[in-house]
């Protein structure tokens, strides 16, 4: 009976994964489809073509890619720094009610719709920095907007890892003669590196893909604004396919690494 239950559970998970990946693999197949005369996505198979990938790496999109990468990198740096200081402060905080209130406030920011955050930021930036003219791009506003949008996710990712940090390690390092700052970098920062890497990945992806906050708070042209502007272009399928292949390769590497570590553990 137990074996039948395990088979049903495995089949259920396989079906969920299969139906989840059907749209992604359909997108990958149609990224090689010949586009329409105006360069839009065709939902009828017109023959094999590299048009989508040629359009993806065209000079027209390079500025958008550069802007998206710059905003995502700066935003990731800000979010990691602020999140790391925040979760460390909460770890040092002994008042449980303050931790609960911080968690509730962080969760409210996460469930808030992007459009509400974007409008609020636009009003705040207009009152502090003035109205953005048509000739300005507002890179700083876009970075600050993306930082506000992704910061709750950074805190949410780092907080559980930080709360499990053993205070005796910190105290032992200080007893050995290290200063508190040196101890923080050598002990706490190193301990938090896995969460930092994951936060960078999540923040980069969210910032790179954002459309609403970038459009409302600035006049920058990014991949997100190009993607959601007008009809769906074929290069978007090519971009999604490349991201899909990177994700698959990353999962394979992660699986092989875990399998290798488990094999070494079993041998020991």
N, C-alpha and C positions, 0 to 999 in steps of 0.2 A: 504493500500500500504506500509505503514511504517512497519507494522508487517511482511509482506512478505519479505521485505528487511532485517529485523533483522534475520528472519529464514534462509535466504540464507547466510548471513554473518556467522551465527553460524554453519551452515552445512559446509561451506567452511573451517572454522577454525578447526572443528572436523576432516574433511578429511585430512587436512595438518598434524595435530597431529597424526592421525592414520597411515598415510603412513610414517611419520618420525619414529614412534616407531615399525613398522613392523620388520626392521632389528634387532633392539635391543631385541625384544621378541623372534625372531627366534634364535638369539645368545643364549638367556637364555634357550630355549628348547634344543638346540643341545649341551649345556654344560653338559647335563645329558646323552649324547649319548656315547656309547662304542667307544673307540678310536681304531685306527688301531694297528697293531702289533708293529709298531715302535713308537707309542705314538702320532702320528699326528692326526689332525682333520679329521674325516670321514664325507663326505657330504651325506652319505646314512645312514638311521637309522638302527643301529645294535643292539639296545636294551638298556634298562636303565642301567646306570653305574655311579659310583662316581669317576671314574678314573681321570677326570679333576680336581676335588677338592683335591684328594689325591696328584696329581702332583703339585698342587699349593702350598700346605703346606709341600712339601718335603724339606729335608735339602739342596738339590742342589740349590734351589732358595732363601734360607734365606739370603745369603750374598748379592745377588742382591737387595732384598727388603730393607735390612739394609742400603746399600749404597744409594739407591734412597731416602729413608726417611731422612737420614742425609743431603744429598745435598738439598732436598726440604725444610727442616726446616731452614737450614742456609741461603739459598737463600731467603726464605720468610722474615726472620729477616732483611737481608740487604735491600731488596726491600722496605719493609714497612718503615724502618728508612730513607732511602734516599728519597723516594717518599714524605713522610710526611714533611721533611725539604724543599724539592723542592716546593711543592704546597703552603706551608706557606710563603716561600720567594716570590713566584709569587703573593700571596694574598697581601703581603705588598708592592709589586712593583706597582708604580703608572704609569709607562711608558707602555702605551697600546701596542706600537709597539714591545717592548721586549716580552710581553706576547704572541703576535701573532707569533713572530719568534720562541719562545719556543714551542708553539703548533705545528707549521709546522715541526720543527725538531723532535718532539716526534712522529708525525704521519708518517714521513719518516722512522723512525726506526721500526715502527709497520708493515708497508707494505713491508719492506725489506725481501727477502727470508731467511730462516734459514741457508741455505747452504752458502750464501754470508757472513752472520755474523760469521758463524763457521770458514770459511777459513780465514777471516780477524783476528779473535781472535787467531787462531792457529799461524798465521804469527807473530802477536804481542807478544804472549807468547814465541815463539821461539827466537825472538830478545831480549826480556827482561830477561827471565828466562833460556834460552838455550833450546836445543832440548830435547824432552822427550824420555828417553830411554825405552826399552821394559820391563825393570824390575820395572819401576815406574808406579804408578797409576794416579797421578795428580789430587788428590781430590780438591786442591785449584784452579786449572785451571777449573775444572768442575763447581765449585761453582761460580767463577767469570764469566764464560761463561753464566751460567744460569741467573745470576744477570743482565748481559747486555741484555740478551734476554727478560726477563720479566719486567725489570724496566719501559719501556715505557707504559706497560699495567697498572702498579701500579700508575703511574702519571696520566694516562687517567682516571682511576677509581676515584681517590681522588680529582682531580682538580675541577670538578663541585660542589662537596660538600663543598670544601674549599672556593670557590668563593662566596658562599651564606652565609658565616659566617658573623655575625653582629659585626662590629668593636666596637659598643657601649658596648657590653658585656665585651670585653677585657678592654676597658677604665674604665668601672665601677668597675671591679675587681681591677684594679690598684689604683683607687681612694679610695677603701676600705682598702688599706694598703698592698695588696699582691705584691710581687715582680713580675717582668715580667716572670721569669722562672716558678714561682709557678702558676701564672695566665695561662701560656701556658699549663701546665699540667692539671690544674683543669678545665679550660674552653675550650680551643681549642682542646686539646687531647681528652677529653671526648666527645666533639661534633663530632669528626672525627672517633669515635670507630666503627660505622656501616661500614664506608668505609674501615677502617683498616681490619676488619674481612673479608669483601668481597675480599679485595686485597690478604690477606693471603690464602684464598681458591683458588683463581685463580692462584696465583703464585705457590702454592704447586702442583696443578694439572698439570700445564704446565711443571714445573720442573720434576715432578715425571714421566711424560710420554715422556720426551724428548729423542730423539735418535741421531739426527744429530750432535748437539753441543757436546754431551758427547763422541760420537765416534771419532770426529775429533780433539777435544782439549785434550782428556785424554785417559787413558787405563783402566778406571774403568768398572766394570761389573755391570750394573743396570737392572731394569725391562725393560726399553726401549730397551737397547742393546740386551737383551735376547729375547724380543718380536719380534724384526725385524731381528733376525739372523737366517738364514736358513728357513726351512718350518714352517708353522704356527702350534704351539703346542696347545694341548687341554687346558692347564692351562690358556691360555690367555682368552678363553671363560668363564672359571670360574671366573677369575678376573673381566672381563667386567660385568658378571651377578651380582656379589657382589656389584660393583659400581652402577649398575642400580637399585638394590633394595635399596641401601642407598639413592640414588637420589629420588626414589619414596617416601620413608619414610620421607625424608626431605621436599618434596613438600607437603605431607599430613600434617605434623606438621605446616608448614608455612601457609597452607590454613586454618587449624583449629584455629590457633592463630589470623589470620586476621578476620575470621568469628566471633570469640569470642569478639575481640576488636570492630568490627562493631556492634555487638549486644549490647554491653555495651553503645556504643555511641548513638544508637537508643533509648535505654531505658532512657538515660539522656535527 
